[in-house]
Amino acid sequence: MFIRMGRATTRATRDTSKATTKGTKDNSKRYREKIKKDPIKFEEYRAREAERSRLYRKKLKEVVKKNKKVLKTKRETDRVRQQRYREKKKEELANQKSMEEMLKKVERALPAKNSRKIEVIKILYRKYVEPGSPEN
């Protein structure tokens, strides 16, 4: 009987935090930024990506010709994806609007005199941002 010996640590038990590990998103972003610095490489990259996209669309068209069900499911997934995106965008706008409304309310509640406004803001800053510091 042959027993296979592996490493002592696995990916799951490795002692790295999320902040230090780089993901595909970060690597791709760094790669694109690096490519953009050199205009010749950037144009080559754009040409490769355009060709890749063209091939993808061509293959997709062939698959759809053979099977109409695939087209229907693709349209459904696209529709759902777009709906989710629109909902997310609406929520972000709503949150932004409510933040503006809260700021307006707070500004209306502040005293009219500038020196008093600054004093109140400093007190609130000490109370909420620097909770460890002693009150004056």
C-alpha positions in Angstrom: 0.0 0.0 0.0 1.3 3.4 -1.0 0.7 6.4 1.3 1.2 9.8 -0.2 2.9 12.3 2.0 1.9 15.9 1.6 2.9 19.2 3.0 2.3 20.0 6.7 0.3 23.1 5.9 -2.5 23.5 3.5 -4.1 26.6 2.0 -6.9 26.5 4.5 -4.6 26.4 7.6 -2.0 28.8 6.3 -1.5 31.8 8.6 -2.1 34.8 6.2 -4.5 37.6 6.6 -6.9 38.8 3.9 -5.2 42.2 3.8 -1.8 40.8 2.8 -3.0 38.3 0.2 -3.4 39.6 -3.3 -6.3 38.4 -5.4 -6.9 38.2 -9.1 -8.7 41.6 -9.0 -5.6 43.3 -7.6 -3.2 41.6 -9.9 -5.3 42.4 -12.9 -5.6 46.0 -11.9 -1.8 46.3 -11.4 -1.2 44.6 -14.8 -3.5 47.0 -16.6 -1.9 50.1 -14.9 1.5 48.8 -15.9 0.5 48.2 -19.5 -1.1 51.6 -19.8 2.3 53.3 -19.1 3.7 51.9 -22.4 1.5 52.9 -25.4 2.8 50.2 -27.7 2.1 47.4 -25.3 -1.2 49.0 -24.5 -2.2 48.9 -28.1 -1.1 45.3 -28.5 -3.1 44.4 -25.3 -6.2 46.2 -26.8 -5.8 44.3 -30.1 -5.5 40.9 -28.3 -8.6 41.7 -26.1 -10.6 42.8 -29.2 -9.7 39.5 -31.0 -10.6 37.5 -27.9 -14.0 39.2 -27.6 -14.6 38.7 -31.4 -13.9 35.0 -31.1 -16.2 34.7 -28.0 -19.1 36.4 -29.8 -18.5 34.2 -32.9 -18.6 31.0 -30.8 -21.7 32.3 -29.0 -23.5 32.9 -32.2 -22.7 29.4 -33.4 -24.0 27.9 -30.2 -27.2 29.9 -30.4 -27.9 28.9 -33.9 -27.7 25.2 -32.8 -29.7 25.6 -29.6 -32.4 28.3 -29.0 -32.7 27.3 -25.4 -29.2 28.6 -24.7 -30.1 32.0 -26.1 -33.2 32.1 -23.8 -31.2 31.2 -20.7 -28.4 33.7 -21.6 -31.0 36.5 -22.0 -32.6 35.5 -18.7 -29.3 35.6 -16.8 -28.3 38.9 -18.5 -31.7 40.4 -17.6 -31.3 39.3 -13.9 -27.7 40.6 -13.8 -28.8 44.0 -15.1 -31.7 44.2 -12.7 -29.4 43.5 -9.7 -27.0 46.2 -11.0 -29.8 48.7 -11.3 -31.1 48.0 -7.8 -27.6 48.3 -6.3 -27.2 51.6 -8.1 -30.5 52.9 -6.7 -29.6 51.9 -3.2 -26.3 53.7 -3.4 -28.1 56.8 -4.6 -30.6 56.6 -1.9 -27.9 56.2 0.8 -26.0 59.2 -0.7 -29.2 61.3 -0.6 -30.0 60.3 3.0 -26.4 61.3 4.0 -26.9 64.7 2.4 -30.2 65.1 4.2 -28.6 64.2 7.5 -25.8 66.7 7.0 -28.3 69.4 6.2 -30.2 68.7 9.4 -27.1 68.8 11.4 -26.0 72.0 9.8 -29.4 73.6 10.6 -29.0 72.5 14.2 -25.6 74.2 14.6 -25.4 77.7 16.2 -25.4 80.7 13.8 -22.2 82.1 15.2 -19.1 80.6 13.5 -16.9 80.4 16.7 -19.7 78.5 18.5 -20.1 76.2 15.4 -16.4 75.3 15.6 -16.6 74.8 19.3 -19.6 72.4 19.0 -17.9 70.5 16.1 -14.7 70.1 18.2 -16.6 68.7 21.1 -18.5 66.2 18.9 -15.2 65.2 17.3 -13.6 64.6 20.7 -16.7 62.6 21.8 -17.0 60.4 18.8 -13.7 60.2 17.0 -11.3 60.4 19.9 -13.3 58.5 22.7 -10.1 57.7 24.6 -9.1 61.4 25.2 -10.3 63.2 28.3 -13.1 65.8 28.0 -12.1 69.5 28.4 
